[in-house]
Amino acid sequence: MSDPGKEARTDDVVREEAIAWLTRLQSSSDDDDHSAFEAWYAADTRHADIYDDVLDNWDRMALAAHTPAGEARRRLTTRRDARLASRPALAAVAALVLVILSGLGLHQLGLFGSSRSDLSQVASRIGEIRTITLSDGSRVTLDTNSTLAIAYSASERRLTLEHGRARFDVAHDAKRPFVVTAGSGMVIAHGTVFDVDLQGPRVTVSLLRGSVEVRNAATGEAKRGRLLAPGQRLALEQRMPPGVPVALRASETRWPTGMLSFEGAPLIEVVAAANRYNSTQIILADPAIGALRFTGTFAATDAPGFARMLAATFNLDLSRDDHGNMILAQRR
């Protein structure tokens, strides 16, 4: 039998909850508030999808004065005004969020910054997720501890991801191709949204919207590449031909929210991803622990909370070493 209470919670209801959470988190540094939000976010995939959509839309509104998203802002404002007329409670929440966005810009969950950039290089700190608007209106979101070099010219927009991960939301410009290089990989795009992740010699390109061409210069394929379709990702290794594109999971696209999601991933990979966001590290004492499979969502910068979650989920002992790092070991 279905749960009538769950059915009654329509997408509009969840969206109102998402707006309320966004407003609450902007004005609160209370750990209990953030813990409650994480529980709400992870409780239902609709919560995550709708919150991400609200966050993305209002991020665009905050930057609209400097980007081609002005038309989108006008559409959102029209929709907002119609909702304000019929929903007084929602109007108060939306108005407060708009004040925050207008005065301060969107700093998502206290970790995110946004700025306009004509610089030759931008970077993010450990634990920071940073959004930059480039001079052509394109937007780049840098993941934790990432560095991007920017070289715009009259004929080309070229960027080099030196390390880390970035999301590119490309403004269309038919006269200047948008080219991202990372390791041996090269991505050529027009008006599109895609992620590039550089970890050691491995480059992963994930396409969310539009179309991109991916080339591997290290294998002599600099003049021909592979086209990706939306919802695909492709991994490149140095001195190896490109593999076959695979389906991109929704959980792999949510990192700009500050929440990391995994579905059946080896624990060693999950812990490595979490450690990228924190100076305090999680250490697995036994290789067998790394083979355990993890499915779930957690706040990227909450290493202690995540370690406690893993200890409880897999019945592990949790301790700290002399440097404050958290050690997970088989329970005796």
C-alpha positions as CSV (number, residue, x, y, z in Angstrom):
1,M,0.0,0.0,0.0
2,S,1.3,3.5,-0.9
3,D,2.0,6.1,1.7
4,P,-0.8,8.8,1.3
5,G,1.3,11.3,3.2
6,K,4.2,10.9,0.7
7,E,1.8,11.2,-2.3
8,A,0.4,14.5,-0.8
9,R,3.9,16.0,-0.8
10,T,3.9,17.3,-4.4
11,D,6.9,18.8,-6.1
12,D,5.6,22.3,-5.3
13,V,5.5,21.4,-1.6
14,V,9.1,20.0,-1.7
15,R,10.2,23.2,-3.6
16,E,8.8,25.4,-0.9
17,E,10.7,23.3,1.7
18,A,13.9,23.7,-0.4
19,I,13.4,27.5,-0.5
20,A,12.9,27.6,3.2
21,W,16.1,25.5,3.8
22,L,18.1,27.8,1.5
23,T,16.9,30.8,3.4
24,R,17.5,29.2,6.8
25,L,21.1,28.1,5.9
26,Q,22.0,31.6,4.7
27,S,21.2,33.1,8.1
28,S,22.3,30.3,10.4
29,S,25.7,28.8,11.4
30,D,24.0,26.3,13.8
31,D,25.5,22.8,13.3
32,D,22.0,21.4,14.2
33,D,20.5,23.3,11.3
34,H,23.1,21.9,8.9
35,S,22.7,18.4,10.2
36,A,18.9,18.6,9.9
37,F,19.3,19.9,6.3
38,E,21.6,17.0,5.4
39,A,19.1,14.6,6.7
40,W,16.3,16.2,4.7
41,Y,18.4,16.4,1.6
42,A,19.4,12.7,1.8
43,A,15.9,11.4,2.7
44,D,14.4,11.5,-0.8
45,T,15.9,11.9,-4.2
46,R,13.2,14.5,-5.0
47,H,14.6,16.6,-2.2
48,A,18.1,16.6,-3.7
49,D,16.9,17.2,-7.3
50,I,14.5,20.0,-6.4
51,Y,16.9,21.7,-4.0
52,D,19.7,21.5,-6.6
53,D,17.3,23.1,-9.1
54,V,16.4,25.9,-6.7
55,L,20.0,26.5,-5.9
56,D,21.0,26.6,-9.6
57,N,18.2,29.0,-10.6
58,W,18.9,31.5,-7.8
59,D,22.6,31.3,-8.4
60,R,21.9,32.4,-12.0
61,M,19.7,35.2,-10.7
62,A,22.5,36.5,-8.5
63,L,24.9,36.7,-11.5
64,A,22.3,37.8,-14.1
65,A,23.5,41.4,-14.2
66,H,26.9,40.2,-15.6
67,T,25.9,37.2,-17.8
68,P,23.6,36.3,-20.7
69,A,21.2,34.8,-18.1
70,G,19.3,38.1,-17.9
71,E,16.5,36.7,-19.9
72,A,16.3,33.7,-17.6
73,R,16.2,36.1,-14.7
74,R,13.2,38.0,-16.2
75,R,11.4,34.6,-16.7
76,L,12.1,33.6,-13.1
77,T,11.0,37.0,-11.8
78,T,7.7,36.7,-13.7
79,R,7.1,33.3,-12.3
80,R,8.1,34.5,-8.8
81,D,5.7,37.4,-9.0
82,A,2.8,35.1,-10.0
83,R,3.6,32.8,-7.0
84,L,3.9,35.7,-4.6
85,A,0.3,36.8,-5.5
86,S,-1.1,33.4,-4.6
87,R,1.2,32.2,-1.8
88,P,1.9,34.9,0.9
89,A,4.0,32.5,3.0
90,L,6.2,31.6,0.1
91,A,6.4,35.3,-0.9
92,A,8.1,36.2,2.4
93,V,10.6,33.4,2.0
94,A,11.4,34.2,-1.6
95,A,11.7,37.9,-0.9
96,L,14.2,37.2,1.9
97,V,16.3,35.0,-0.3
98,L,16.3,37.6,-3.1
99,V,17.5,40.3,-0.6
100,I,20.3,37.9,0.4
101,L,21.2,37.2,-3.2
102,S,21.1,40.9,-4.3
103,G,23.3,42.1,-1.4
104,L,25.7,39.4,-0.9
105,G,25.6,36.9,-3.8
106,L,25.0,33.3,-3.2
107,H,27.4,31.6,-0.8
108,Q,26.0,28.0,-0.9
109,L,26.0,26.4,2.6
110,G,28.7,28.9,3.7
111,L,31.3,27.3,1.4
112,F,30.7,28.9,-1.9
113,G,31.8,32.2,-3.4
114,S,30.9,33.9,-6.7
115,S,32.8,36.6,-8.6
116,R,33.4,37.9,-12.1
117,S,36.8,37.1,-13.5
118,D,39.1,38.6,-16.1
119,L,42.1,36.9,-14.4
120,S,44.6,34.6,-16.0
121,Q,44.3,32.1,-13.2
122,V,41.7,31.2,-10.5
123,A,41.9,28.7,-7.7
124,S,39.8,27.3,-4.8
125,R,41.0,26.4,-1.4
126,I,40.6,23.0,0.3
127,G,36.9,22.7,1.3
128,E,35.8,25.6,-1.0
129,I,33.5,25.4,-4.0
130,R,33.9,28.6,-6.0
131,T,31.9,30.0,-8.9
132,I,33.5,32.5,-11.3
133,T,31.8,34.4,-14.2
134,L,34.2,34.9,-17.1
135,S,34.4,37.9,-19.3
136,D,32.3,36.3,-22.0
137,G,29.5,35.4,-19.6
138,S,30.5,31.7,-19.3
139,R,30.6,30.4,-15.7
140,V,33.1,28.1,-14.1
141,T,32.5,26.3,-10.8
142,L,35.7,25.1,-9.2
143,D,35.6,22.1,-6.9
144,T,37.8,21.9,-3.8
145,N,41.5,22.6,-4.2
146,S,41.4,23.2,-7.9
147,T,43.3,25.6,-10.2
148,L,42.3,26.9,-13.6
149,A,44.4,28.9,-16.1
150,I,42.5,31.2,-18.4
151,A,43.8,32.4,-21.8
152,Y,41.1,34.3,-23.9
153,S,42.0,35.8,-27.2
154,A,40.1,37.3,-30.2
155,S,39.9,33.9,-31.9
156,E,39.7,31.3,-29.0
157,R,38.6,30.9,-25.4
158,R,41.2,28.4,-23.9
159,L,41.3,27.2,-20.3
160,T,43.6,24.7,-18.7
161,L,42.5,22.8,-15.6
162,E,45.8,22.3,-13.8
163,H,44.4,20.1,-11.1
164,G,41.1,19.3,-9.4
165,R,37.6,19.5,-11.0
166,A,35.5,22.2,-12.6
167,R,32.1,22.6,-14.1
168,F,31.8,24.8,-17.3
169,D,28.6,26.5,-18.2
170,V,29.6,27.9,-21.6
171,A,28.2,31.1,-23.2
172,H,27.7,30.6,-26.9
173,D,30.1,32.4,-29.2
174,A,30.3,31.0,-32.7
175,K,33.4,33.0,-33.5
176,R,35.5,31.8,-30.6
177,P,35.6,28.1,-29.7
178,F,35.7,27.2,-26.0
179,V,38.5,24.7,-25.4
180,V,39.4,23.1,-22.0
181,T,42.6,21.1,-21.6
182,A,43.4,18.9,-18.7
183,G,46.3,16.5,-18.6
184,S,46.3,14.8,-22.0
185,G,42.6,15.6,-22.6
186,M,41.1,18.3,-24.7
187,V,37.4,19.3,-24.7
188,I,35.9,21.5,-27.4
189,A,32.5,22.9,-26.6
190,H,30.0,25.6,-27.7
191,G,26.9,26.4,-25.7
192,T,26.9,23.5,-23.2
193,V,27.4,22.4,-19.5
194,F,30.1,19.8,-18.7
195,D,32.5,18.7,-15.9
196,V,36.2,18.0,-16.2
197,D,37.9,16.1,-13.4
198,L,41.7,15.7,-13.4
199,Q,43.1,13.3,-10.8
200,G,46.7,12.3,-11.5
201,P,47.0,11.0,-15.1
202,R,43.3,10.3,-15.4
203,V,40.9,12.8,-16.9
204,T,37.1,12.3,-16.8
205,V,34.7,14.4,-18.9
206,S,31.0,14.4,-18.0
207,L,28.4,16.1,-20.2
208,L,25.3,17.5,-18.6
209,R,23.9,19.5,-21.5
210,G,24.7,20.2,-25.1
211,S,27.5,18.5,-27.1
212,V,31.3,18.3,-26.7
213,E,34.1,16.7,-28.5
214,V,36.8,15.0,-26.4
215,R,40.3,14.4,-27.8
216,N,43.4,12.6,-26.3
217,A,46.5,14.4,-27.4
218,A,48.8,11.8,-25.7
219,T,47.6,9.1,-28.2
220,G,48.0,11.1,-31.3
221,E,44.4,11.9,-31.5
222,A,44.7,15.7,-31.2
223,K,42.9,16.2,-34.6
224,R,40.0,13.8,-34.1
225,G,38.0,13.0,-31.1
226,R,34.8,11.5,-29.7
227,L,31.5,13.3,-29.4
228,L,29.6,12.9,-26.1
229,A,25.9,13.0,-25.7
230,P,24.2,14.5,-22.7
231,G,24.2,12.1,-19.8
232,Q,27.5,10.5,-20.8
233,R,31.0,10.6,-19.3
234,L,34.3,9.5,-20.8
235,A,37.6,8.7,-19.0
236,L,41.0,9.3,-20.6
237,E,44.3,7.8,-19.5
238,Q,47.7,9.0,-20.7
239,R,49.1,6.8,-23.6
240,M,45.9,4.8,-23.8
241,P,43.1,5.1,-26.4
242,P,39.9,6.6,-25.0
243,G,37.4,4.2,-23.6
244,V,33.7,3.9,-24.4
245,P,31.4,6.6,-23.0
246,V,29.3,5.3,-20.1
247,A,26.0,6.6,-18.6
248,L,26.4,9.4,-16.1
249,R,24.7,8.9,-12.8
250,A,22.7,11.8,-11.2
251,S,24.7,11.3,-8.0
252,E,27.9,12.2,-9.9
253,T,26.6,15.6,-10.9
254,R,25.7,17.0,-7.4
255,W,29.1,18.0,-6.1
256,P,28.5,21.8,-6.7
257,T,25.9,21.7,-3.9
258,G,28.6,20.6,-1.3
259,M,26.9,17.3,-0.9
260,L,28.6,14.1,-2.2
261,S,26.4,11.2,-3.4
262,F,27.5,7.7,-4.2
263,E,25.7,4.5,-5.4
264,G,27.4,1.2,-4.6
265,A,30.9,2.7,-4.7
266,P,33.9,1.1,-3.1
267,L,34.6,2.7,0.3
268,I,38.2,3.5,-0.7
269,E,36.9,5.7,-3.5
270,V,34.3,7.4,-1.3
271,V,36.8,8.2,1.5
272,A,39.3,9.5,-1.1
273,A,36.7,11.9,-2.4
274,A,35.8,13.1,1.1
275,N,39.5,13.6,2.0
276,R,39.9,16.0,-0.9
277,Y,37.6,18.5,1.0
278,N,39.2,18.3,4.5
279,S,42.6,18.8,6.1
280,T,41.7,16.2,8.7
281,Q,41.8,12.9,6.9
282,I,39.9,9.6,7.2
283,I,42.2,6.6,7.2
284,L,41.1,3.0,6.5
285,A,43.3,0.7,8.7
286,D,42.5,-2.5,6.6
287,P,42.3,-2.8,2.8
288,A,39.3,-5.1,3.3
289,I,37.4,-2.1,4.6
290,G,38.1,-0.2,1.4
291,A,36.3,-2.9,-0.6
292,L,33.0,-2.3,1.3
293,R,30.3,-0.7,-0.9
294,F,28.7,2.6,0.1
295,T,25.5,4.2,-1.0
296,G,24.4,7.5,0.4
297,T,24.8,11.3,0.6
298,F,26.9,13.3,3.0
299,A,28.3,16.9,3.4
300,A,31.7,17.0,1.8
301,T,33.3,19.1,4.6
302,D,31.9,17.2,7.6
303,A,34.7,14.6,7.9
304,P,33.9,13.8,11.5
305,G,30.2,13.3,10.8
306,F,30.9,11.2,7.8
307,A,33.4,9.0,9.7
308,R,30.8,8.4,12.5
309,M,28.3,7.5,9.8
310,L,30.7,4.9,8.3
311,A,31.5,3.5,11.7
312,A,27.9,3.0,12.5
313,T,26.9,1.7,9.1
314,F,29.7,-0.9,8.8
315,N,30.2,-1.7,12.5
316,L,33.7,-0.3,12.6
317,D,35.9,1.1,15.4
318,L,36.6,4.9,15.1
319,S,39.7,6.4,16.7
320,R,42.1,9.3,16.1
321,D,45.8,9.4,15.6
322,D,48.3,12.0,17.0
323,H,47.5,14.4,14.1
324,G,43.7,14.3,14.6
325,N,43.1,12.1,11.6
326,M,40.2,9.6,12.0
327,I,41.0,5.9,11.7
328,L,38.4,3.3,10.8
329,A,39.3,-0.3,11.8
330,Q,37.6,-3.6,12.0
331,R,35.8,-4.0,15.3
332,R,37.6,-6.4,17.7
